[in-house]
Amino acid sequence: MAMLKPPVPSYKELDSLLQSLE
């Protein structure tokens, strides 16, 4: 996900979801 870093809340939510899944 390091490659994708768009200034949008969706990215933050996705990152949070991925971390939660781990």
Biotite code that builds the C-alpha atoms (Angstrom):
import biotite.structure as struc

atoms = struc.array([
    struc.Atom([0.000, 0.000, 0.000], chain_id="A", res_id=1, res_name="MET", atom_name="CA", element="C"),
    struc.Atom([3.047, 2.203, 0.152], chain_id="A", res_id=2, res_name="ALA", atom_name="CA", element="C"),
    struc.Atom([2.777, 2.776, -3.578], chain_id="A", res_id=3, res_name="MET", atom_name="CA", element="C"),
    struc.Atom([-0.771, 4.032, -3.258], chain_id="A", res_id=4, res_name="LEU", atom_name="CA", element="C"),
    struc.Atom([-0.985, 7.158, -1.145], chain_id="A", res_id=5, res_name="LYS", atom_name="CA", element="C"),
    struc.Atom([-3.901, 9.277, -2.386], chain_id="A", res_id=6, res_name="PRO", atom_name="CA", element="C"),
    struc.Atom([-5.016, 12.181, -0.149], chain_id="A", res_id=7, res_name="PRO", atom_name="CA", element="C"),
    struc.Atom([-8.436, 10.675, 0.453], chain_id="A", res_id=8, res_name="VAL", atom_name="CA", element="C"),
    struc.Atom([-10.259, 9.325, 3.516], chain_id="A", res_id=9, res_name="PRO", atom_name="CA", element="C"),
    struc.Atom([-10.945, 6.091, 1.643], chain_id="A", res_id=10, res_name="SER", atom_name="CA", element="C"),
    struc.Atom([-7.231, 5.245, 1.745], chain_id="A", res_id=11, res_name="TYR", atom_name="CA", element="C"),
    struc.Atom([-7.147, 5.843, 5.481], chain_id="A", res_id=12, res_name="LYS", atom_name="CA", element="C"),
    struc.Atom([-10.168, 3.626, 5.969], chain_id="A", res_id=13, res_name="GLU", atom_name="CA", element="C"),
    struc.Atom([-8.621, 0.920, 3.819], chain_id="A", res_id=14, res_name="LEU", atom_name="CA", element="C"),
    struc.Atom([-5.382, 1.093, 5.766], chain_id="A", res_id=15, res_name="ASP", atom_name="CA", element="C"),
    struc.Atom([-7.309, 0.810, 9.019], chain_id="A", res_id=16, res_name="SER", atom_name="CA", element="C"),
    struc.Atom([-9.205, -2.190, 7.680], chain_id="A", res_id=17, res_name="LEU", atom_name="CA", element="C"),
    struc.Atom([-6.030, -3.907, 6.552], chain_id="A", res_id=18, res_name="LEU", atom_name="CA", element="C"),
    struc.Atom([-4.414, -3.357, 9.949], chain_id="A", res_id=19, res_name="GLN", atom_name="CA", element="C"),
    struc.Atom([-7.541, -4.652, 11.659], chain_id="A", res_id=20, res_name="SER", atom_name="CA", element="C"),
    struc.Atom([-7.472, -7.783, 9.519], chain_id="A", res_id=21, res_name="LEU", atom_name="CA", element="C"),
    struc.Atom([-3.869, -8.541, 10.486], chain_id="A", res_id=22, res_name="GLU", atom_name="CA", element="C"),
])
